[in-house]
């Protein structure tokens, strides 16, 4: 039986205000990939409240284990 592929997702701050004032301008997203036997393509997308994708933070081949990405809020 196939289990979870992504472990707990951790966001650095519940408040993200990328307005250039130096406070809460970056969002760090960390997660752990599980049960992969080889690297696989992973995409991290940001959606608005209506479900439309507004930004793709990254697309990369990732293997099993933890990963971190920082987004500065720019579209």
C-alpha positions as CSV (number, residue, x, y, z in Angstrom):
1,X,0.0,0.0,0.0
2,X,1.3,3.4,-0.9
3,X,1.5,5.9,1.9
4,X,2.1,9.6,2.2
5,X,4.5,11.2,-0.3
6,X,4.8,14.5,1.5
7,X,5.5,14.8,5.2
8,X,4.5,17.7,7.4
9,X,4.7,21.1,5.6
10,X,6.2,23.9,7.8
11,X,5.6,27.6,7.0
12,X,7.9,30.0,8.9
13,X,5.3,32.6,9.7
14,X,1.5,32.8,9.7
15,X,1.9,36.5,8.6
16,X,3.4,37.2,5.2
17,X,3.5,40.9,4.1
18,X,6.0,41.2,1.2
19,X,6.0,45.0,1.1
20,X,9.7,45.7,1.3
21,X,9.8,47.0,4.9
22,X,12.0,44.1,6.0
23,X,9.4,42.6,8.3
24,X,7.8,39.3,7.2
25,X,8.9,39.9,3.6
26,X,10.0,36.3,3.0
27,X,8.1,33.1,3.4
28,X,10.1,29.9,4.1
29,X,8.4,26.7,3.2
30,X,9.9,23.4,4.4
31,X,8.7,19.8,3.7
32,X,9.9,16.3,3.7
33,X,9.4,14.0,0.7
34,X,8.7,10.4,1.6
35,X,8.8,7.0,-0.1
36,X,10.5,8.0,-3.3
37,X,12.7,5.5,-5.0
38,X,14.2,8.1,-7.4
39,X,14.1,11.8,-7.8
40,X,10.7,13.1,-9.1
41,X,9.5,16.5,-10.4
42,X,8.0,18.7,-7.7
43,X,6.2,22.0,-8.2
44,X,5.3,24.5,-5.5
45,X,2.5,26.8,-6.6
46,X,0.7,29.7,-4.9
47,X,-3.1,30.1,-5.5
48,X,-5.4,32.9,-4.7
49,X,-8.7,32.4,-2.8
50,X,-10.6,31.6,-6.0
51,X,-8.3,28.7,-6.8
52,X,-6.3,30.4,-9.6
53,X,-2.6,29.9,-9.7
54,X,-0.9,33.2,-9.2
55,X,2.8,32.1,-9.0
56,X,5.0,29.1,-9.4
57,X,7.7,29.3,-6.7
58,X,9.7,26.4,-8.1
59,X,9.8,23.3,-10.2
60,X,12.7,20.9,-9.6
61,X,13.6,17.3,-9.4
62,X,13.8,16.3,-5.8
63,X,14.7,13.1,-4.0
64,X,13.6,11.7,-0.7
65,X,14.2,13.8,2.4
66,X,13.8,17.4,3.7
67,X,13.8,20.5,1.5
68,X,13.4,24.2,2.1
69,X,12.5,27.0,-0.2
70,X,12.2,30.8,0.4
71,X,9.8,33.0,-1.6
72,X,10.0,36.8,-1.5
73,X,6.4,37.3,-2.6
74,X,7.2,38.6,-6.0
75,X,5.0,37.4,-8.8
